[in-house]
Amino acid sequence: MKVRPTPVPGAFLIDLEPQHDERGFFARAFCRDELATAGIAFEVAQANVAWNRARGTVRGLHYQRPPHAESKLMRCTAGAAFVVLVDLRRDSPAFARPWTVALRAGEPTQVLIPERVANGYQTLEDGTELFYLMSASYQPTAAAGIRYDDPRLAIEWPLPAAVISERDRALPPLGDLTL
């Protein structure tokens, strides 16, 4: 695995290093020891899959509040997604500045999202699937989020929002949160 920093402190792009042969390739997608060598502590508590029927679907921006804050390692396993990270740590130089990356099935890049960084995404193709490793189990009482269309964030989504849940439409803007 190759670890690359992003403008969001503690967030990394992690590239698979495929070993190719006549069958295709094999690659390590997660290795606690390799991440620890890069200074990243990540223990897996839960794995999730999100499958999205339609292109233009928006999910997020989600996070879990402390003491149940979670880190996520996200990889696109089908289709493609435009992923957004929003740092919620007031002491961070990246506070409230969205950072984006496109993840595509078949490409070697995944993204590690640290605690207290909200994330969301928009599907770029029908049938997009994302696979997550989570550092903490989901706690409904700690679930939180920010509106995907918060004017303060001014996220430039690549497509009109075709599908978004009522729950996500009801999320507050960043300015209404107590962080």
LOMIGU-497720 format. One record per residue: residue number from 1; residue in one letter; x, y, z of N, C-alpha, C in turn. Coordinates in steps of 0.2 Angstrom, whole numbers. Each point is the difference from the previous one (the first is absolute). Example, Ala and Ser with C-alpha at 12.3 -4.5 7.8 and 13.67 -1.06 7.14 Angstrom:
<atoms>
1:A:66:-28:39:-4:6:0:4:6:0
2:S:-2:5:-4:4:6:1:-4:5:3
</atoms>
This chain:
<atoms>
1:M:4:-6:0:-4:6:0:4:6:0
2:K:-2:5:-4:4:6:0:-5:6:3
3:V:3:3:5:-4:5:4:2:7:-2
4:R:-5:4:-2:1:7:-2:-4:5:4
5:P:3:5:3:-4:5:4:-4:4:-5
6:T:-5:3:3:-5:5:-3:0:6:3
7:P:-3:5:-2:0:7:4:-4:0:6
8:V:-4:-6:1:-3:-1:7:4:-3:5
9:P:2:3:5:5:-4:5:-3:-7:2
10:G:4:-5:-1:-2:-6:3:-4:-4:-6
11:A:-2:3:-5:-3:-4:-6:5:-1:-5
12:F:-1:-7:-3:6:-2:-4:-4:-3:-6
13:L:4:0:-6:-2:-4:-5:4:-6:0
14:I:-2:-6:0:3:-6:0:0:-4:-6
15:D:5:-1:-4:0:-3:-6:2:-8:1
16:L:-4:-4:-3:2:-7:0:6:-1:-5
17:E:4:-5:1:6:-1:-4:-1:-7:-3
18:P:-4:-1:-5:-2:-6:-3:6:-4:-3
19:Q:0:-7:2:5:-4:-3:-4:-4:-5
20:H:2:1:-7:-3:-2:-6:3:-7:-2
21:D:-5:-4:-2:2:-6:-4:-5:-2:-5
22:E:0:-6:-3:-4:-2:-5:-8:0:2
23:R:-1:-1:7:-7:0:2:-3:7:1
24:G:4:5:1:-2:6:2:5:3:5
25:F:-2:2:6:4:3:5:-2:-2:7
26:F:4:1:4:-1:-1:8:3:6:3
27:A:-4:3:5:3:6:3:-2:0:7
28:R:4:3:5:-2:1:7:-4:6:0
29:A:-6:0:3:-5:6:0:1:3:7
30:F:2:-4:5:0:2:7:6:-4:4
31:C:4:4:3:5:-4:4:2:5:6
32:R:-3:-2:6:1:4:6:8:2:1
33:D:4:-5:-1:7:1:1:3:5:-5
34:E:-2:0:-6:3:5:-5:-3:7:2
35:L:-6:0:2:-3:7:2:4:2:6
36:A:1:-4:5:4:2:6:7:2:-2
37:T:3:-3:-5:7:3:-2:-1:7:-3
38:A:-6:1:-3:-1:7:-3:-2:5:6
39:G:-1:-2:6:-2:4:5:-8:0:1
40:I:-3:-5:-3:-8:0:0:-2:-6:5
41:A:-4:2:5:-3:-5:4:-7:-1:-3
42:F:-2:-6:-2:-6:-2:-2:-2:-7:2
43:E:-5:-1:4:-2:-7:2:-7:0:-3
44:V:-2:-6:-3:-6:-1:-4:-5:-3:6
45:A:-6:4:0:-5:-2:5:-6:-3:-4
46:Q:-1:3:-7:-6:-2:-3:2:1:-8
47:A:-4:-3:-4:1:1:-7:-7:1:-3
48:N:-1:5:-5:-6:2:-3:0:0:-7
49:V:-5:-1:-3:-1:0:-8:-6:5:-1
50:A:1:5:-5:-5:4:-2:-1:-1:-7
51:W:-6:-2:-2:-1:-1:-7:-5:5:-2
52:N:1:3:-6:-4:6:-2:-3:-1:-7
53:R:-7:-1:-1:-3:-1:-6:2:5:-6
54:A:-1:6:2:0:5:-5:6:5:0
55:R:2:2:-6:5:5:-1:-3:7:3
56:G:4:3:3:-2:7:3:-2:-1:7
57:T:0:-6:3:-2:-1:7:5:4:5
58:V:-3:3:5:5:3:5:-2:-3:6
59:R:6:-1:4:-1:-3:7:5:5:4
60:G:-3:2:6:5:4:4:-2:7:0
61:L:4:3:4:7:-1:3:-1:-2:7
62:H:3:-6:1:-1:-4:6:6:0:5
63:Y:-1:-1:6:5:-1:5:-3:-3:6
64:Q:4:-2:5:-2:-2:7:3:4:5
65:R:-4:3:4:3:4:6:4:-4:5
66:P:5:3:3:3:-3:6:-5:-1:5
67:P:1:-6:4:5:-4:0:0:-6:-4
68:H:-4:0:-5:-1:-5:-5:3:2:-7
69:A:4:5:0:3:2:-7:3:-6:-3
70:E:0:1:-7:3:-6:-4:4:3:-5
71:S:5:-5:-2:4:1:-6:-3:-5:-5
72:K:1:2:-7:-3:-4:-5:6:-1:-5
73:L:0:-6:-3:4:-2:-6:-5:-2:-5
74:M:0:4:-5:-6:0:-5:3:-2:-7
75:R:-3:-5:-4:2:-2:-6:-6:-1:-5
76:C:1:2:-6:-6:-1:-5:1:-7:-3
77:T:-5:-4:1:1:-7:-3:-5:-1:-6
78:A:-4:5:-2:-4:0:-6:-2:7:-2
79:G:1:2:-6:-2:6:-2:5:6:1
80:A:-2:6:2:4:5:2:-3:5:4
81:A:4:3:5:-3:5:4:4:6:1
82:F:-3:6:1:3:6:2:0:1:7
83:V:5:-1:4:0:0:7:3:7:3
84:V:-4:2:5:1:7:3:2:-2:8
85:L:5:4:2:2:0:7:0:7:3
86:V:-3:1:6:0:6:3:2:-1:7
87:D:6:4:1:3:-1:7:-4:4:5
88:L:-2:-3:5:-4:3:5:4:2:7
89:R:7:-1:-1:4:2:6:2:7:-1
90:R:-2:4:5:1:8:0:7:2:0
91:D:4:-4:3:8:1:0:3:-2:-6
92:S:-3:-3:-5:3:-2:-6:1:5:-5
93:P:5:0:-4:1:5:-5:-5:-1:-6
94:A:-3:-6:0:-5:-2:-6:-7:1:3
95:F:-1:3:6:-7:0:3:-5:4:-5
96:A:-5:-4:-1:-6:2:-4:2:1:-8
97:R:5:-2:-2:2:1:-7:-1:-7:-4
98:P:-5:-1:-4:-1:-6:-3:6:-2:-4
99:W:2:-7:0:5:-3:-4:-3:-6:-4
100:T:1:-1:-6:-3:-5:-4:4:-4:-4
101:V:-2:-6:-1:4:-5:-4:-5:-5:-3
102:A:1:-2:-6:-4:-5:-4:3:-7:1
103:L:-4:-4:2:2:-7:1:-4:-4:-6
104:R:3:-5:-3:-2:-4:-5:1:-7:1
105:A:-5:-4:-2:2:-8:1:5:-1:-5
106:G:4:-5:2:6:-2:-5:6:4:1
107:E:0:6:3:5:4:1:3:-1:7
108:P:7:1:1:3:-3:6:-1:5:7
109:T:-4:6:-1:0:4:5:-6:0:5
110:Q:2:0:7:-5:0:5:1:6:4
111:V:-5:2:4:2:6:5:-1:-2:7
112:L:4:3:4:0:-1:7:-3:7:3
113:I:-5:-1:4:-4:6:2:1:0:8
114:P:3:5:3:1:0:7:-6:2:4
115:E:0:-2:7:-5:3:4:-1:7:-1
116:R:-6:2:1:-3:7:0:1:3:-6
117:V:0:-4:-5:0:3:-7:-6:-3:-3
118:A:-5:4:-2:-6:-2:-3:1:-2:-8
119:N:-3:-5:-2:0:-2:-7:-6:-1:-3
120:G:0:1:-7:-6:-2:-4:2:-1:-7
121:Y:-4:-2:-4:1:-2:-7:-6:1:-4
122:Q:2:1:-7:-5:-1:-5:2:-5:-5
123:T:-5:-4:-2:2:-5:-5:0:3:-7
124:L:5:-3:-4:1:3:-6:-2:-5:-6
125:E:-2:-6:3:-3:-5:-5:-5:-4:4
126:D:-5:-3:-4:-5:-4:3:3:-6:3
127:G:-2:-3:5:2:-6:3:7:1:4
128:T:1:6:3:7:1:3:-1:-3:7
129:E:6:-3:2:0:-4:6:7:3:4
130:L:-1:1:6:6:2:4:1:-5:6
131:F:6:-2:2:1:-4:5:4:4:5
132:Y:-2:-1:7:3:4:5:3:-5:5
133:L:6:2:3:2:-3:6:-1:5:5
134:M:-2:-1:6:-2:5:5:4:-2:7
135:S:3:6:3:4:-1:6:-5:-1:6
136:A:-6:2:0:-5:-1:5:-7:-2:-2
137:S:-3:-4:4:-7:-2:-2:-5:6:0
138:Y:-5:-1:-4:-5:5:-1:-4:1:6
139:Q:0:6:2:-4:2:6:-6:5:-2
140:P:-6:-2:0:-5:5:-3:0:7:4
141:T:1:-1:7:0:7:3:6:4:-1
142:A:5:-2:-3:6:4:-2:0:2:-7
143:A:-5:-3:-4:-1:2:-7:-1:7:-1
144:A:3:4:-5:0:7:-1:1:1:-7
145:G:-1:6:-2:2:2:-7:-1:7:-2
146:I:1:2:-6:0:7:-2:-4:0:-7
147:R:-4:5:-2:-3:0:-6:5:0:-6
148:Y:-2:-4:-5:4:-1:-6:0:7:-4
149:D:-5:4:1:0:6:-4:1:6:4
150:D:3:0:6:2:5:4:3:6:-4
151:P:-2:6:0:3:5:-4:7:2:2
152:R:1:-1:7:6:2:3:6:-5:-3
153:L:-2:-6:-1:5:-5:-3:1:1:-8
154:A:-5:2:-3:0:1:-7:3:-6:-4
155:I:-2:-6:2:2:-6:-4:-3:0:-7
156:E:5:-1:-5:-2:0:-7:-1:-7:-2
157:W:-6:-3:2:-2:-7:-2:0:0:-8
158:P:3:-6:-3:1:0:-7:-7:-1:-4
159:L:-5:-2:4:-7:-1:-3:-5:3:4
160:P:-6:1:-3:-6:2:5:-1:-6:5
161:A:-2:1:6:-2:-5:4:-6:-3:-2
162:A:0:-7:-2:-5:-3:-3:-4:-4:6
163:V:3:-3:4:-3:-3:6:4:2:6
164:I:-4:2:5:3:1:7:-5:-1:5
165:S:2:-4:6:-5:-2:5:-3:6:3
166:E:-6:-1:3:-3:6:4:4:1:6
167:R:3:-5:3:5:1:6:5:5:-2
168:D:3:-1:-6:6:4:-2:-2:7:-2
169:R:-6:1:-3:-3:6:-1:-1:4:6
170:A:-2:-3:6:-1:3:6:6:2:4
171:L:6:-2:-2:6:1:4:1:8:0
172:P:3:2:6:1:7:1:6:3:-4
173:P:0:6:-2:6:3:-3:6:0:6
174:L:6:1:-3:6:0:5:-1:5:5
175:G:-2:6:-1:0:5:5:-5:-1:6
176:D:-5:-5:-1:-4:-2:5:3:-5:5
177:L:5:-3:-2:3:-5:4:4:2:6
178:T:0:-4:5:4:1:6:6:-5:0
179:L:6:2:-2:5:-5:-1:4:-1:6
</atoms>
